[in-house]
Amino acid sequence: MRRSKKYSRQVRPLDTRALMGGVRYETGRDGTEYKVRHIRSGTKQYVCPGCNSTIAVGESHEVVWTEDTILGARFGVDARRHWHTSCWRHRGRA
Ligand SMILES: [Zn+2]
């Protein structure tokens, strides 16, 4: 069996287009349209803005961002947040 020694490193450009797979749209109570993407298995540790606790590596969660900002779409993408799925669902409720 022959094995190719050639392999190409996967380089993923971090742009909006790359993030568009599996994105759904949700409108917040303030009327802002958010883009939400479900991450099945995170590769980094994040802090959830909903509960201020850690999202563990490998834990499924939601990435949320908006392109509807006064500073432009790029700012919104850069300011995206990682939420626990349940925290995102229950956000804004007392
Ligand atoms: Zn949380």
PDB file of the backbone (N, CA, C, O) and the ligand in Angstrom, with CONECT records:
HET     ZN  A 101       1
ATOM      1  N   MET A   1       0.844  -1.204   0.000  1.00  0.00           N
ATOM      2  CA  MET A   1       0.000   0.000   0.000  1.00  0.00           C
ATOM      3  C   MET A   1       0.876   1.250   0.000  1.00  0.00           C
ATOM      4  O   MET A   1       1.800   1.383   0.802  1.00  0.00           O
ATOM      5  N   ARG A   2       0.572   2.132  -0.891  1.00  0.00           N
ATOM      6  CA  ARG A   2       1.355   3.366  -0.944  1.00  0.00           C
ATOM      7  C   ARG A   2       0.673   4.479  -0.181  1.00  0.00           C
ATOM      8  O   ARG A   2      -0.540   4.680  -0.240  1.00  0.00           O
ATOM      9  N   ARG A   3       1.495   5.169   0.517  1.00  0.00           N
ATOM     10  CA  ARG A   3       0.960   6.313   1.240  1.00  0.00           C
ATOM     11  C   ARG A   3       1.572   7.591   0.719  1.00  0.00           C
ATOM     12  O   ARG A   3       2.789   7.703   0.571  1.00  0.00           O
ATOM     13  N   SER A   4       0.753   8.507   0.455  1.00  0.00           N
ATOM     14  CA  SER A   4       1.269   9.797   0.029  1.00  0.00           C
ATOM     15  C   SER A   4       1.776  10.570   1.231  1.00  0.00           C
ATOM     16  O   SER A   4       1.114  10.673   2.264  1.00  0.00           O
ATOM     17  N   LYS A   5       2.957  11.103   1.062  1.00  0.00           N
ATOM     18  CA  LYS A   5       3.483  11.930   2.142  1.00  0.00           C
ATOM     19  C   LYS A   5       2.945  13.353   2.059  1.00  0.00           C
ATOM     20  O   LYS A   5       3.075  14.167   2.973  1.00  0.00           O
ATOM     21  N   LYS A   6       2.343  13.594   0.923  1.00  0.00           N
ATOM     22  CA  LYS A   6       1.841  14.953   0.734  1.00  0.00           C
ATOM     23  C   LYS A   6       0.529  15.147   1.483  1.00  0.00           C
ATOM     24  O   LYS A   6      -0.395  14.341   1.379  1.00  0.00           O
ATOM     25  N   TYR A   7       0.477  16.162   2.188  1.00  0.00           N
ATOM     26  CA  TYR A   7      -0.796  16.528   2.782  1.00  0.00           C
ATOM     27  C   TYR A   7      -0.864  18.037   2.835  1.00  0.00           C
ATOM     28  O   TYR A   7       0.156  18.724   2.904  1.00  0.00           O
ATOM     29  N   SER A   8      -2.059  18.529   2.802  1.00  0.00           N
ATOM     30  CA  SER A   8      -2.192  19.980   2.859  1.00  0.00           C
ATOM     31  C   SER A   8      -2.805  20.372   4.186  1.00  0.00           C
ATOM     32  O   SER A   8      -3.770  19.761   4.645  1.00  0.00           O
ATOM     33  N   ARG A   9      -2.262  21.349   4.770  1.00  0.00           N
ATOM     34  CA  ARG A   9      -2.784  21.833   6.030  1.00  0.00           C
ATOM     35  C   ARG A   9      -4.069  22.611   5.771  1.00  0.00           C
ATOM     36  O   ARG A   9      -4.142  23.454   4.876  1.00  0.00           O
ATOM     37  N   GLN A  10      -5.050  22.310   6.558  1.00  0.00           N
ATOM     38  CA  GLN A  10      -6.314  23.027   6.403  1.00  0.00           C
ATOM     39  C   GLN A  10      -6.189  24.419   6.993  1.00  0.00           C
ATOM     40  O   GLN A  10      -5.969  24.590   8.192  1.00  0.00           O
ATOM     41  N   VAL A  11      -6.331  25.392   6.140  1.00  0.00           N
ATOM     42  CA  VAL A  11      -6.325  26.765   6.626  1.00  0.00           C
ATOM     43  C   VAL A  11      -7.731  27.314   6.479  1.00  0.00           C
ATOM     44  O   VAL A  11      -8.289  27.380   5.384  1.00  0.00           O
ATOM     45  N   ARG A  12      -8.279  27.702   7.606  1.00  0.00           N
ATOM     46  CA  ARG A  12      -9.625  28.224   7.556  1.00  0.00           C
ATOM     47  C   ARG A  12      -9.611  29.726   7.748  1.00  0.00           C
ATOM     48  O   ARG A  12      -9.361  30.206   8.853  1.00  0.00           O
ATOM     49  N   PRO A  13      -9.870  30.460   6.713  1.00  0.00           N
ATOM     50  CA  PRO A  13      -9.929  31.919   6.888  1.00  0.00           C
ATOM     51  C   PRO A  13     -11.135  32.281   7.754  1.00  0.00           C
ATOM     52  O   PRO A  13     -12.240  31.770   7.568  1.00  0.00           O
ATOM     53  N   LEU A  14     -10.891  33.154   8.677  1.00  0.00           N
ATOM     54  CA  LEU A  14     -11.965  33.533   9.583  1.00  0.00           C
ATOM     55  C   LEU A  14     -12.747  34.688   8.979  1.00  0.00           C
ATOM     56  O   LEU A  14     -12.494  35.858   9.267  1.00  0.00           O
ATOM     57  N   ASP A  15     -13.673  34.338   8.160  1.00  0.00           N
ATOM     58  CA  ASP A  15     -14.508  35.395   7.604  1.00  0.00           C
ATOM     59  C   ASP A  15     -15.961  34.998   7.698  1.00  0.00           C
ATOM     60  O   ASP A  15     -16.293  33.880   8.091  1.00  0.00           O
ATOM     61  N   THR A  16     -16.811  35.914   7.338  1.00  0.00           N
ATOM     62  CA  THR A  16     -18.234  35.681   7.503  1.00  0.00           C
ATOM     63  C   THR A  16     -18.704  34.487   6.689  1.00  0.00           C
ATOM     64  O   THR A  16     -19.531  33.697   7.143  1.00  0.00           O
ATOM     65  N   ARG A  17     -18.176  34.368   5.503  1.00  0.00           N
ATOM     66  CA  ARG A  17     -18.608  33.291   4.625  1.00  0.00           C
ATOM     67  C   ARG A  17     -18.350  31.926   5.258  1.00  0.00           C
ATOM     68  O   ARG A  17     -19.178  31.019   5.169  1.00  0.00           O
ATOM     69  N   ALA A  18     -17.182  31.794   5.900  1.00  0.00           N
ATOM     70  CA  ALA A  18     -16.845  30.527   6.528  1.00  0.00           C
ATOM     71  C   ALA A  18     -17.785  30.220   7.687  1.00  0.00           C
ATOM     72  O   ALA A  18     -18.010  29.058   8.026  1.00  0.00           O
ATOM     73  N   LEU A  19     -18.323  31.256   8.281  1.00  0.00           N
ATOM     74  CA  LEU A  19     -19.202  31.060   9.425  1.00  0.00           C
ATOM     75  C   LEU A  19     -20.646  30.794   9.016  1.00  0.00           C
ATOM     76  O   LEU A  19     -21.485  30.503   9.869  1.00  0.00           O
ATOM     77  N   MET A  20     -20.940  30.888   7.747  1.00  0.00           N
ATOM     78  CA  MET A  20     -22.338  30.842   7.323  1.00  0.00           C
ATOM     79  C   MET A  20     -22.934  29.443   7.279  1.00  0.00           C
ATOM     80  O   MET A  20     -24.151  29.305   7.157  1.00  0.00           O
ATOM     81  N   GLY A  21     -22.116  28.406   7.375  1.00  0.00           N
ATOM     82  CA  GLY A  21     -22.676  27.059   7.346  1.00  0.00           C
ATOM     83  C   GLY A  21     -23.509  26.783   8.576  1.00  0.00           C
ATOM     84  O   GLY A  21     -23.025  26.945   9.696  1.00  0.00           O
ATOM     85  N   GLY A  22     -24.744  26.372   8.394  1.00  0.00           N
ATOM     86  CA  GLY A  22     -25.595  26.011   9.523  1.00  0.00           C
ATOM     87  C   GLY A  22     -26.045  27.178  10.373  1.00  0.00           C
ATOM     88  O   GLY A  22     -26.330  27.019  11.560  1.00  0.00           O
ATOM     89  N   VAL A  23     -26.107  28.346   9.768  1.00  0.00           N
ATOM     90  CA  VAL A  23     -26.500  29.529  10.528  1.00  0.00           C
ATOM     91  C   VAL A  23     -28.006  29.701  10.506  1.00  0.00           C
ATOM     92  O   VAL A  23     -28.646  29.520   9.470  1.00  0.00           O
ATOM     93  N   ARG A  24     -28.568  30.051  11.648  1.00  0.00           N
ATOM     94  CA  ARG A  24     -29.976  30.424  11.660  1.00  0.00           C
ATOM     95  C   ARG A  24     -30.092  31.856  12.173  1.00  0.00           C
ATOM     96  O   ARG A  24     -29.176  32.384  12.803  1.00  0.00           O
ATOM     97  N   TYR A  25     -31.216  32.461  11.895  1.00  0.00           N
ATOM     98  CA  TYR A  25     -31.414  33.855  12.249  1.00  0.00           C
ATOM     99  C   TYR A  25     -32.409  33.962  13.381  1.00  0.00           C
ATOM    100  O   TYR A  25     -33.444  33.296  13.381  1.00  0.00           O
ATOM    101  N   GLU A  26     -32.089  34.807  14.348  1.00  0.00           N
ATOM    102  CA  GLU A  26     -33.029  35.050  15.437  1.00  0.00           C
ATOM    103  C   GLU A  26     -33.092  36.544  15.672  1.00  0.00           C
ATOM    104  O   GLU A  26     -32.070  37.230  15.649  1.00  0.00           O
ATOM    105  N   THR A  27     -34.289  37.043  15.897  1.00  0.00           N
ATOM    106  CA  THR A  27     -34.448  38.463  16.175  1.00  0.00           C
ATOM    107  C   THR A  27     -34.610  38.667  17.671  1.00  0.00           C
ATOM    108  O   THR A  27     -35.477  38.068  18.307  1.00  0.00           O
ATOM    109  N   GLY A  28     -33.765  39.517  18.217  1.00  0.00           N
ATOM    110  CA  GLY A  28     -33.810  39.783  19.648  1.00  0.00           C
ATOM    111  C   GLY A  28     -34.958  40.701  20.013  1.00  0.00           C
ATOM    112  O   GLY A  28     -35.656  41.225  19.145  1.00  0.00           O
ATOM    113  N   ARG A  29     -35.145  40.887  21.308  1.00  0.00           N
ATOM    114  CA  ARG A  29     -36.234  41.736  21.765  1.00  0.00           C
ATOM    115  C   ARG A  29     -36.017  43.188  21.386  1.00  0.00           C
ATOM    116  O   ARG A  29     -36.968  43.964  21.297  1.00  0.00           O
ATOM    117  N   ASP A  30     -34.756  43.556  21.162  1.00  0.00           N
ATOM    118  CA  ASP A  30     -34.471  44.925  20.734  1.00  0.00           C
ATOM    119  C   ASP A  30     -34.589  45.085  19.224  1.00  0.00           C
ATOM    120  O   ASP A  30     -34.306  46.155  18.687  1.00  0.00           O
ATOM    121  N   GLY A  31     -35.008  44.023  18.537  1.00  0.00           N
ATOM    122  CA  GLY A  31     -35.199  44.103  17.100  1.00  0.00           C
ATOM    123  C   GLY A  31     -33.940  43.806  16.301  1.00  0.00           C
ATOM    124  O   GLY A  31     -33.973  43.778  15.071  1.00  0.00           O
ATOM    125  N   THR A  32     -32.840  43.587  16.992  1.00  0.00           N
ATOM    126  CA  THR A  32     -31.603  43.277  16.300  1.00  0.00           C
ATOM    127  C   THR A  32     -31.653  41.848  15.773  1.00  0.00           C
ATOM    128  O   THR A  32     -32.077  40.920  16.462  1.00  0.00           O
ATOM    129  N   GLU A  33     -31.209  41.706  14.537  1.00  0.00           N
ATOM    130  CA  GLU A  33     -31.171  40.356  13.974  1.00  0.00           C
ATOM    131  C   GLU A  33     -29.833  39.703  14.305  1.00  0.00           C
ATOM    132  O   GLU A  33     -28.769  40.215  13.957  1.00  0.00           O
ATOM    133  N   TYR A  34     -29.913  38.569  14.980  1.00  0.00           N
ATOM    134  CA  TYR A  34     -28.709  37.839  15.329  1.00  0.00           C
ATOM    135  C   TYR A  34     -28.555  36.623  14.436  1.00  0.00           C
ATOM    136  O   TYR A  34     -29.534  36.017  14.002  1.00  0.00           O
ATOM    137  N   LYS A  35     -27.326  36.286  14.177  1.00  0.00           N
ATOM    138  CA  LYS A  35     -27.025  35.037  13.511  1.00  0.00           C
ATOM    139  C   LYS A  35     -26.517  34.075  14.571  1.00  0.00           C
ATOM    140  O   LYS A  35     -25.672  34.429  15.392  1.00  0.00           O
ATOM    141  N   VAL A  36     -27.030  32.881  14.545  1.00  0.00           N
ATOM    142  CA  VAL A  36     -26.716  31.895  15.579  1.00  0.00           C
ATOM    143  C   VAL A  36     -26.237  30.625  14.901  1.00  0.00           C
ATOM    144  O   VAL A  36     -26.881  30.105  13.990  1.00  0.00           O
ATOM    145  N   ARG A  37     -25.129  30.151  15.348  1.00  0.00           N
ATOM    146  CA  ARG A  37     -24.594  28.925  14.774  1.00  0.00           C
ATOM    147  C   ARG A  37     -24.322  27.936  15.890  1.00  0.00           C
ATOM    148  O   ARG A  37     -23.666  28.258  16.880  1.00  0.00           O
ATOM    149  N   HIS A  38     -24.832  26.732  15.715  1.00  0.00           N
ATOM    150  CA  HIS A  38     -24.618  25.708  16.723  1.00  0.00           C
ATOM    151  C   HIS A  38     -23.255  25.044  16.511  1.00  0.00           C
ATOM    152  O   HIS A  38     -22.923  24.613  15.407  1.00  0.00           O
ATOM    153  N   ILE A  39     -22.483  24.973  17.586  1.00  0.00           N
ATOM    154  CA  ILE A  39     -21.188  24.303  17.550  1.00  0.00           C
ATOM    155  C   ILE A  39     -21.344  22.975  18.279  1.00  0.00           C
ATOM    156  O   ILE A  39     -21.705  22.937  19.455  1.00  0.00           O
ATOM    157  N   ARG A  40     -21.073  21.908  17.579  1.00  0.00           N
ATOM    158  CA  ARG A  40     -21.277  20.596  18.192  1.00  0.00           C
ATOM    159  C   ARG A  40     -20.201  20.272  19.225  1.00  0.00           C
ATOM    160  O   ARG A  40     -20.469  19.651  20.254  1.00  0.00           O
ATOM    161  N   SER A  41     -18.990  20.702  18.928  1.00  0.00           N
ATOM    162  CA  SER A  41     -17.888  20.390  19.824  1.00  0.00           C
ATOM    163  C   SER A  41     -16.864  21.511  19.754  1.00  0.00           C
ATOM    164  O   SER A  41     -16.147  21.649  18.762  1.00  0.00           O
ATOM    165  N   GLY A  42     -16.799  22.308  20.809  1.00  0.00           N
ATOM    166  CA  GLY A  42     -15.891  23.451  20.808  1.00  0.00           C
ATOM    167  C   GLY A  42     -14.443  23.009  20.899  1.00  0.00           C
ATOM    168  O   GLY A  42     -14.123  21.980  21.494  1.00  0.00           O
ATOM    169  N   THR A  43     -13.577  23.808  20.296  1.00  0.00           N
ATOM    170  CA  THR A  43     -12.151  23.480  20.319  1.00  0.00           C
ATOM    171  C   THR A  43     -11.398  24.366  21.299  1.00  0.00           C
ATOM    172  O   THR A  43     -10.199  24.189  21.512  1.00  0.00           O
ATOM    173  N   LYS A  44     -12.099  25.310  21.888  1.00  0.00           N
ATOM    174  CA  LYS A  44     -11.476  26.200  22.863  1.00  0.00           C
ATOM    175  C   LYS A  44     -12.424  26.361  24.037  1.00  0.00           C
ATOM    176  O   LYS A  44     -13.600  26.002  23.977  1.00  0.00           O
ATOM    177  N   GLN A  45     -11.870  26.911  25.104  1.00  0.00           N
ATOM    178  CA  GLN A  45     -12.701  27.215  26.256  1.00  0.00           C
ATOM    179  C   GLN A  45     -13.205  28.648  26.133  1.00  0.00           C
ATOM    180  O   GLN A  45     -12.447  29.556  25.793  1.00  0.00           O
ATOM    181  N   TYR A  46     -14.476  28.838  26.410  1.00  0.00           N
ATOM    182  CA  TYR A  46     -15.062  30.173  26.309  1.00  0.00           C
ATOM    183  C   TYR A  46     -15.782  30.505  27.603  1.00  0.00           C
ATOM    184  O   TYR A  46     -16.087  29.625  28.407  1.00  0.00           O
ATOM    185  N   VAL A  47     -16.046  31.788  27.787  1.00  0.00           N
ATOM    186  CA  VAL A  47     -16.865  32.215  28.912  1.00  0.00           C
ATOM    187  C   VAL A  47     -18.215  32.660  28.371  1.00  0.00           C
ATOM    188  O   VAL A  47     -18.298  33.546  27.520  1.00  0.00           O
ATOM    189  N   CYS A  48     -19.250  32.044  28.868  1.00  0.00           N
ATOM    190  CA  CYS A  48     -20.603  32.358  28.429  1.00  0.00           C
ATOM    191  C   CYS A  48     -21.051  33.691  29.026  1.00  0.00           C
ATOM    192  O   CYS A  48     -20.989  33.864  30.243  1.00  0.00           O
ATOM    193  N   PRO A  49     -21.507  34.647  28.188  1.00  0.00           N
ATOM    194  CA  PRO A  49     -21.948  35.938  28.722  1.00  0.00           C
ATOM    195  C   PRO A  49     -23.291  35.844  29.455  1.00  0.00           C
ATOM    196  O   PRO A  49     -23.688  36.785  30.142  1.00  0.00           O
ATOM    197  N   GLY A  50     -23.975  34.736  29.314  1.00  0.00           N
ATOM    198  CA  GLY A  50     -25.258  34.579  29.981  1.00  0.00           C
ATOM    199  C   GLY A  50     -25.114  34.265  31.456  1.00  0.00           C
ATOM    200  O   GLY A  50     -25.882  34.767  32.277  1.00  0.00           O
ATOM    201  N   CYS A  51     -24.140  33.440  31.802  1.00  0.00           N
ATOM    202  CA  CYS A  51     -23.993  33.002  33.189  1.00  0.00           C
ATOM    203  C   CYS A  51     -22.579  33.219  33.716  1.00  0.00           C
ATOM    204  O   CYS A  51     -22.287  32.906  34.870  1.00  0.00           O
ATOM    205  N   ASN A  52     -21.702  33.756  32.868  1.00  0.00           N
ATOM    206  CA  ASN A  52     -20.320  34.022  33.259  1.00  0.00           C
ATOM    207  C   ASN A  52     -19.563  32.787  33.715  1.00  0.00           C
ATOM    208  O   ASN A  52     -18.564  32.898  34.426  1.00  0.00           O
ATOM    209  N   SER A  53     -20.018  31.641  33.321  1.00  0.00           N
ATOM    210  CA  SER A  53     -19.220  30.457  33.629  1.00  0.00           C
ATOM    211  C   SER A  53     -18.665  29.862  32.341  1.00  0.00           C
ATOM    212  O   SER A  53     -19.000  30.296  31.238  1.00  0.00           O
ATOM    213  N   THR A  54     -17.830  28.883  32.504  1.00  0.00           N
ATOM    214  CA  THR A  54     -17.016  28.399  31.410  1.00  0.00           C
ATOM    215  C   THR A  54     -17.772  27.417  30.520  1.00  0.00           C
ATOM    216  O   THR A  54     -18.526  26.571  31.002  1.00  0.00           O
ATOM    217  N   ILE A  55     -17.558  27.545  29.228  1.00  0.00           N
ATOM    218  CA  ILE A  55     -17.979  26.518  28.284  1.00  0.00           C
ATOM    219  C   ILE A  55     -16.747  25.653  28.048  1.00  0.00           C
ATOM    220  O   ILE A  55     -15.731  26.138  27.550  1.00  0.00           O
ATOM    221  N   ALA A  56     -16.833  24.394  28.398  1.00  0.00           N
ATOM    222  CA  ALA A  56     -15.666  23.519  28.351  1.00  0.00           C
ATOM    223  C   ALA A  56     -15.295  23.165  26.915  1.00  0.00           C
ATOM    224  O   ALA A  56     -16.131  23.214  26.012  1.00  0.00           O
ATOM    225  N   VAL A  57     -14.051  22.813  26.726  1.00  0.00           N
ATOM    226  CA  VAL A  57     -13.604  22.303  25.432  1.00  0.00           C
ATOM    227  C   VAL A  57     -14.407  21.044  25.114  1.00  0.00           C
ATOM    228  O   VAL A  57     -14.521  20.145  25.947  1.00  0.00           O
ATOM    229  N   GLY A  58     -14.956  20.988  23.920  1.00  0.00           N
ATOM    230  CA  GLY A  58     -15.724  19.820  23.508  1.00  0.00           C
ATOM    231  C   GLY A  58     -17.199  19.907  23.825  1.00  0.00           C
ATOM    232  O   GLY A  58     -17.973  19.035  23.431  1.00  0.00           O
ATOM    233  N   GLU A  59     -17.597  20.949  24.533  1.00  0.00           N
ATOM    234  CA  GLU A  59     -18.999  21.110  24.885  1.00  0.00           C
ATOM    235  C   GLU A  59     -19.740  21.794  23.735  1.00  0.00           C
ATOM    236  O   GLU A  59     -19.223  22.737  23.135  1.00  0.00           O
ATOM    237  N   SER A  60     -20.932  21.327  23.434  1.00  0.00           N
ATOM    238  CA  SER A  60     -21.704  21.973  22.375  1.00  0.00           C
ATOM    239  C   SER A  60     -22.260  23.292  22.896  1.00  0.00           C
ATOM    240  O   SER A  60     -22.631  23.406  24.064  1.00  0.00           O
ATOM    241  N   HIS A  61     -22.311  24.278  22.018  1.00  0.00           N
ATOM    242  CA  HIS A  61     -22.790  25.601  22.418  1.00  0.00           C
ATOM    243  C   HIS A  61     -23.209  26.383  21.177  1.00  0.00           C
ATOM    244  O   HIS A  61     -23.198  25.858  20.063  1.00  0.00           O
ATOM    245  N   GLU A  62     -23.575  27.632  21.382  1.00  0.00           N
ATOM    246  CA  GLU A  62     -24.015  28.469  20.265  1.00  0.00           C
ATOM    247  C   GLU A  62     -23.042  29.636  20.092  1.00  0.00           C
ATOM    248  O   GLU A  62     -22.584  30.229  21.069  1.00  0.00           O
ATOM    249  N   VAL A  63     -22.740  29.949  18.852  1.00  0.00           N
ATOM    250  CA  VAL A  63     -22.001  31.175  18.559  1.00  0.00           C
ATOM    251  C   VAL A  63     -23.006  32.187  18.035  1.00  0.00           C
ATOM    252  O   VAL A  63     -23.774  31.895  17.119  1.00  0.00           O
ATOM    253  N   VAL A  64     -22.995  33.364  18.615  1.00  0.00           N
ATOM    254  CA  VAL A  64     -23.995  34.373  18.304  1.00  0.00           C
ATOM    255  C   VAL A  64     -23.313  35.670  17.916  1.00  0.00           C
ATOM    256  O   VAL A  64     -22.403  36.138  18.599  1.00  0.00           O
ATOM    257  N   TRP A  65     -23.761  36.243  16.815  1.00  0.00           N
ATOM    258  CA  TRP A  65     -23.241  37.552  16.436  1.00  0.00           C
ATOM    259  C   TRP A  65     -24.280  38.276  15.616  1.00  0.00           C
ATOM    260  O   TRP A  65     -25.273  37.694  15.179  1.00  0.00           O
ATOM    261  N   THR A  66     -24.034  39.547  15.417  1.00  0.00           N
ATOM    262  CA  THR A  66     -24.918  40.341  14.583  1.00  0.00           C
ATOM    263  C   THR A  66     -24.072  41.177  13.642  1.00  0.00           C
ATOM    264  O   THR A  66     -22.965  41.585  13.995  1.00  0.00           O
ATOM    265  N   GLU A  67     -24.572  41.428  12.472  1.00  0.00           N
ATOM    266  CA  GLU A  67     -23.869  42.323  11.560  1.00  0.00           C
ATOM    267  C   GLU A  67     -24.539  43.683  11.559  1.00  0.00           C
ATOM    268  O   GLU A  67     -24.159  44.587  10.814  1.00  0.00           O
ATOM    269  N   ASP A  68     -25.538  43.806  12.405  1.00  0.00           N
ATOM    270  CA  ASP A  68     -26.313  45.030  12.482  1.00  0.00           C
ATOM    271  C   ASP A  68     -25.769  45.910  13.612  1.00  0.00           C
ATOM    272  O   ASP A  68     -26.394  46.046  14.663  1.00  0.00           O
ATOM    273  N   THR A  69     -24.603  46.500  13.378  1.00  0.00           N
ATOM    274  CA  THR A  69     -24.019  47.376  14.390  1.00  0.00           C
ATOM    275  C   THR A  69     -23.676  48.706  13.746  1.00  0.00           C
ATOM    276  O   THR A  69     -23.469  48.797  12.535  1.00  0.00           O
ATOM    277  N   ILE A  70     -23.619  49.739  14.580  1.00  0.00           N
ATOM    278  CA  ILE A  70     -23.284  51.059  14.028  1.00  0.00           C
ATOM    279  C   ILE A  70     -21.846  51.106  13.547  1.00  0.00           C
ATOM    280  O   ILE A  70     -21.472  51.985  12.771  1.00  0.00           O
ATOM    281  N   LEU A  71     -21.036  50.154  14.011  1.00  0.00           N
ATOM    282  CA  LEU A  71     -19.639  50.115  13.595  1.00  0.00           C
ATOM    283  C   LEU A  71     -19.423  49.187  12.403  1.00  0.00           C
ATOM    284  O   LEU A  71     -18.291  48.991  11.961  1.00  0.00           O
ATOM    285  N   GLY A  72     -20.504  48.622  11.889  1.00  0.00           N
ATOM    286  CA  GLY A  72     -20.393  47.810  10.690  1.00  0.00           C
ATOM    287  C   GLY A  72     -20.415  46.316  10.970  1.00  0.00           C
ATOM    288  O   GLY A  72     -20.253  45.866  12.104  1.00  0.00           O
ATOM    289  N   ALA A  73     -20.622  45.567   9.894  1.00  0.00           N
ATOM    290  CA  ALA A  73     -20.762  44.120  10.003  1.00  0.00           C
ATOM    291  C   ALA A  73     -19.503  43.466  10.551  1.00  0.00           C
ATOM    292  O   ALA A  73     -19.567  42.528  11.345  1.00  0.00           O
ATOM    293  N   ARG A  74     -18.379  43.969  10.120  1.00  0.00           N
ATOM    294  CA  ARG A  74     -17.105  43.363  10.535  1.00  0.00           C
ATOM    295  C   ARG A  74     -16.943  43.430  12.057  1.00  0.00           C
ATOM    296  O   ARG A  74     -16.452  42.491  12.684  1.00  0.00           O
ATOM    297  N   PHE A  75     -17.359  44.540  12.628  1.00  0.00           N
ATOM    298  CA  PHE A  75     -17.275  44.687  14.080  1.00  0.00           C
ATOM    299  C   PHE A  75     -18.171  43.655  14.766  1.00  0.00           C
ATOM    300  O   PHE A  75     -17.788  43.047  15.766  1.00  0.00           O
ATOM    301  N   GLY A  76     -19.353  43.471  14.217  1.00  0.00           N
ATOM    302  CA  GLY A  76     -20.274  42.507  14.809  1.00  0.00           C
ATOM    303  C   GLY A  76     -19.727  41.096  14.782  1.00  0.00           C
ATOM    304  O   GLY A  76     -19.875  40.342  15.743  1.00  0.00           O
ATOM    305  N   VAL A  77     -19.094  40.743  13.671  1.00  0.00           N
ATOM    306  CA  VAL A  77     -18.516  39.407  13.553  1.00  0.00           C
ATOM    307  C   VAL A  77     -17.368  39.246  14.552  1.00  0.00           C
ATOM    308  O   VAL A  77     -17.234  38.210  15.203  1.00  0.00           O
ATOM    309  N   ASP A  78     -16.554  40.277  14.657  1.00  0.00           N
ATOM    310  CA  ASP A  78     -15.435  40.213  15.593  1.00  0.00           C
ATOM    311  C   ASP A  78     -15.902  40.152  17.045  1.00  0.00           C
ATOM    312  O   ASP A  78     -15.194  39.645  17.915  1.00  0.00           O
ATOM    313  N   ALA A  79     -17.092  40.670  17.292  1.00  0.00           N
ATOM    314  CA  ALA A  79     -17.610  40.726  18.656  1.00  0.00           C
ATOM    315  C   ALA A  79     -18.517  39.534  18.967  1.00  0.00           C
ATOM    316  O   ALA A  79     -19.285  39.580  19.928  1.00  0.00           O
ATOM    317  N   ARG A  80     -18.440  38.483  18.174  1.00  0.00           N
ATOM    318  CA  ARG A  80     -19.316  37.336  18.389  1.00  0.00           C
ATOM    319  C   ARG A  80     -19.041  36.700  19.748  1.00  0.00           C
ATOM    320  O   ARG A  80     -17.936  36.781  20.283  1.00  0.00           O
ATOM    321  N   ARG A  81     -20.057  36.080  20.279  1.00  0.00           N
ATOM    322  CA  ARG A  81     -19.983  35.504  21.607  1.00  0.00           C
ATOM    323  C   ARG A  81     -20.365  34.037  21.587  1.00  0.00           C
ATOM    324  O   ARG A  81     -21.151  33.591  20.750  1.00  0.00           O
ATOM    325  N   HIS A  82     -19.806  33.311  22.503  1.00  0.00           N
ATOM    326  CA  HIS A  82     -20.129  31.894  22.660  1.00  0.00           C
ATOM    327  C   HIS A  82     -21.012  31.732  23.889  1.00  0.00           C
ATOM    328  O   HIS A  82     -20.651  32.153  24.988  1.00  0.00           O
ATOM    329  N   TRP A  83     -22.156  31.126  23.693  1.00  0.00           N
ATOM    330  CA  TRP A  83     -23.152  30.949  24.755  1.00  0.00           C
ATOM    331  C   TRP A  83     -23.408  29.464  24.970  1.00  0.00           C
ATOM    332  O   TRP A  83     -23.337  28.663  24.037  1.00  0.00           O
ATOM    333  N   HIS A  84     -23.713  29.107  26.235  1.00  0.00           N
ATOM    334  CA  HIS A  84     -24.328  27.803  26.446  1.00  0.00           C
ATOM    335  C   HIS A  84     -25.654  27.803  25.697  1.00  0.00           C
ATOM    336  O   HIS A  84     -26.337  28.825  25.644  1.00  0.00           O
ATOM    337  N   THR A  85     -26.015  26.685  25.129  1.00  0.00           N
ATOM    338  CA  THR A  85     -27.266  26.616  24.383  1.00  0.00           C
ATOM    339  C   THR A  85     -28.452  27.021  25.255  1.00  0.00           C
ATOM    340  O   THR A  85     -29.326  27.766  24.809  1.00  0.00           O
ATOM    341  N   SER A  86     -28.485  26.538  26.484  1.00  0.00           N
ATOM    342  CA  SER A  86     -29.623  26.846  27.356  1.00  0.00           C
ATOM    343  C   SER A  86     -29.614  28.310  27.787  1.00  0.00           C
ATOM    344  O   SER A  86     -30.678  28.912  27.932  1.00  0.00           O
ATOM    345  N   CYS A  87     -28.433  28.893  27.995  1.00  0.00           N
ATOM    346  CA  CYS A  87     -28.355  30.312  28.371  1.00  0.00           C
ATOM    347  C   CYS A  87     -28.861  31.192  27.236  1.00  0.00           C
ATOM    348  O   CYS A  87     -29.564  32.174  27.474  1.00  0.00           O
ATOM    349  N   TRP A  88     -28.505  30.842  26.001  1.00  0.00           N
ATOM    350  CA  TRP A  88     -28.973  31.621  24.858  1.00  0.00           C
ATOM    351  C   TRP A  88     -30.485  31.524  24.729  1.00  0.00           C
ATOM    352  O   TRP A  88     -31.154  32.520  24.452  1.00  0.00           O
ATOM    353  N   ARG A  89     -31.029  30.318  24.930  1.00  0.00           N
ATOM    354  CA  ARG A  89     -32.486  30.145  24.828  1.00  0.00           C
ATOM    355  C   ARG A  89     -33.219  30.945  25.892  1.00  0.00           C
ATOM    356  O   ARG A  89     -34.318  31.446  25.654  1.00  0.00           O
ATOM    357  N   HIS A  90     -32.609  31.065  27.066  1.00  0.00           N
ATOM    358  CA  HIS A  90     -33.301  31.693  28.186  1.00  0.00           C
ATOM    359  C   HIS A  90     -32.846  33.113  28.433  1.00  0.00           C
ATOM    360  O   HIS A  90     -33.184  33.696  29.463  1.00  0.00           O
ATOM    361  N   ARG A  91     -32.094  33.678  27.523  1.00  0.00           N
ATOM    362  CA  ARG A  91     -31.548  35.014  27.721  1.00  0.00           C
ATOM    363  C   ARG A  91     -32.678  36.035  27.905  1.00  0.00           C
ATOM    364  O   ARG A  91     -33.756  35.923  27.321  1.00  0.00           O
ATOM    365  N   GLY A  92     -32.389  37.005  28.720  1.00  0.00           N
ATOM    366  CA  GLY A  92     -33.323  38.120  28.873  1.00  0.00           C
ATOM    367  C   GLY A  92     -34.546  37.799  29.714  1.00  0.00           C
ATOM    368  O   GLY A  92     -35.416  38.653  29.883  1.00  0.00           O
ATOM    369  N   ARG A  93     -34.629  36.594  30.242  1.00  0.00           N
ATOM    370  CA  ARG A  93     -35.769  36.258  31.096  1.00  0.00           C
ATOM    371  C   ARG A  93     -35.346  36.308  32.547  1.00  0.00           C
ATOM    372  O   ARG A  93     -34.275  35.830  32.919  1.00  0.00           O
ATOM    373  N   ALA A  94     -36.187  36.881  33.341  1.00  0.00           N
ATOM    374  CA  ALA A  94     -35.842  37.028  34.762  1.00  0.00           C
ATOM    375  C   ALA A  94     -35.992  35.694  35.473  1.00  0.00           C
ATOM    376  O   ALA A  94     -35.748  35.605  36.677  1.00  0.00           O
TER     377      ALA A  94
HETATM  378 ZN    ZN A 101     -24.076  29.991  30.255  1.00  0.00          ZN2+
END
